Amino acid sequence: MADTVELRGLPFPLSASHADVFRHDDQAGLVTATAPGHTDFYVNPAGADSADAETVVNAPTLLGLPPAGDFQFSARITVDFRSQYDAGVLMVWFDERTWGKFCFEFSPAGEPMVVSVVTRGVSDDANAFTVADRSIWLRVSRIDRVYAYHASTDGTTWQLIRVFTLGDQVSEHRIGFEAQSPTGDGCTVTFTDIRFVPDRLAELRDGS
């Protein structure tokens, strides 16, 4: 895969952080990623002496700079979950200490789960709900300087998961895809139904 990628339906190019991780098929309208083992984006809020998860910022990303203004960016994410915290992710990125992850992740209980992580210096971590299937639709919307995360089990009805900001420098925020396998030896993530709509979200709470 070339370092710079253009996907049908996305009005901006994407750049891959790692060679040979992401593949795309424009005819099929999909992106696949094979996450290497022990990869993640997480800045431990408890510091280096904590017994909790260590700080890791090495997961592969495929990111690009969207056009100015409001938008809705979504995809259906399918993960061949193997190990705890394996995930496919939609990402908003500014720098290594300022980013937001919207994850379809394998929970410690062995269940697929919608999870969000927002990092502003250090990371938080919020679980939303478990999913019976191994696929979910996730959407990132920008409204002025605010981002909203919505999830859907059918691609039609959306549930608000989170609203947050990464600061005023929205013109420098990149968006795209990430794949991770923090505790395992890798996983494969497939992104389909990829859409970018340069429209303002009409209703923040119900996602319509």
N, C-alpha and C positions, 0 to 999 in steps of 0.2 A: 504494500500500500504506500502511495506517495505520502510525503510529509504533509502536503496540503491536499485536502479532499473537498470536492464539491458534491453535495447531495441534492438530488431533485427535490424540490419543495422547500429547501432552505436557501434564503436569499443572501447567504454569506458563506465563505469558505471556512473549513475546519482544519485545525492542525493537530497532529498526533504527538503525544509526549514520548511514546515508546514505539519503536519500529516493530512491525510484524505482530502487533496485538489486535488491531482493528482491521476488519475487512468489510467492504460494502458492495452491495449489488443493487444498482439503481433500478434495474428492470423489475426486480422483486421488491424493491423499496425497503431494504433492510440493512442494518449494520450489525455485525457480530464482533464480539470481543472475547478473547481468551485471557483472563486475568492471571498473571503469575502468582505463585504462592507467596504468602506473607506480604501482601500489599494492601494499603489502606490510606485514608486521609483522616487523621484524628490527632488533635492536640490536647493532651490530657489536662483537664482543668485542675487536677490535684497536684500537678508538678511531677518532677522526675523521681521523687522518693515514694510515690504512691505504689501500692500493690496492684492497682487497677491497670487497665490497658496502657501500654506505652505509647508515646508520641510517635506516629508514623505518617509521613507525607510522601509516599512513593507509588501510589496507584496510577495505572495508565489512564490518560484522559484524551478525549477528542473534542476540542473546544474551538469556538470561533466568536467573533465580535458581531453581535446582531445589530440591525439598523437602530437608529435613535427612536425613542418613543415607546409606547406601550406595545405589548405583544402577548401571545399565548403559544407556548412551545410544549409539545406533548409527544408521547410515544407509548406504545405497548412494550412492556419489558418482560422477557421470559428468562429464567435462570435455571441452570441444571445444578441446583443446590447440592453441595457435598459436605461442607463444613460450616461451623458456626461463623456467622457474620459474612459469609459469601453474599455478594450483592451486585445488582445492576442499578445504576444511578443516573439521574439527571442532575446536572451540576451547574451552579452559578459561581463564577470564580473571579476574584480580584488579585489576590496574592496568596502566599503560603500560610498566612495567618488571617485571611479574610475570604471566606467562601461559605457556600451552602450546599449540602447534599440532600437529595430526595431519593431515598433508597427503597428498593425491594430486596429485603434482607432475610437471611436465615437466622431465626432467633435461637437463643440458648436452649429453648424447649424443643427445637427441631421443627419449627413451623415457619412458613413464609409470612413475612410481616412488612407492613409499611412503616418506615422509620425516617425521621428527619434529623439532620445535624446542622447546626449553624455555628460557624467559627468566626469570632471576632476577638482575636488574640488567643483565646482558648476555645475548645469545643464544648457545646452542650450535646445532649442526646435524648431524643423524645420518641417513644414508641407510640404508634397510632392504633392499628388493628391487624389481626391475623387474616390470612387469605387462604381459602381452601385449595385454590389452584396454584400453579407455578407461573402464572402470568398476571399482570396488573397493568392498567393504564395510569400513568403519572403525568401531571401537567405543571409547568412552571409559568406563571403569569407575572408580567411587570405592569404596575400601575403607578406612574410617576416614579418615585424613588423607592417604592415598596414592592416586595415580591410576595406572591401567594402560591402555596402548594396545594393542589387538589389531587385526589386519587379516585379511581373508578374501577369497579369490577366488571363493567360491561361496555365501557367506552362511551357511555351516554349520560348516565347520572353521576355527578361529581360530588365528592365530600371534601369540605375544607379541612386541611390538616394543619396549616400554619401560615401566619403572616409575619413578615420580618423585613428588616432593612440591612443592607451592607454599607450604608453611608451614601454620601451625595455624589460620588464619582461614578454614576451609573453608565456614563458614556464609555467607561473603561472596563465594565464588567463583561466577561465572556460567558457563554453558555454552551452546553453540549453534554457529552456522555462520559461516564466513568465505569470501570469494572474493578472489583476488589475481591480478595480472598485473604483476610487478615490472619486467620488461624490455620488455614488449610494449604493445600498444594496447588490450588487453582480452581477456576470454574469458568464456564462458558455462558456468556450473556448475549441474548438476541434482542435487538431493538427494531420493532416494526411499527407500522401506522404512524410514521414520523411526520409531524405537522408543525408548521410555523404560521401563525395568523397574526398580522400586524394590526390587531384590533384591541381596544381596551375591553377588559372583562366587565360585563354589564353589572353582574351581581356577585360581590365578593363572597358572601356567605354560602349561597347555594351553588356557586360555580357556573351559573348560566351566562 
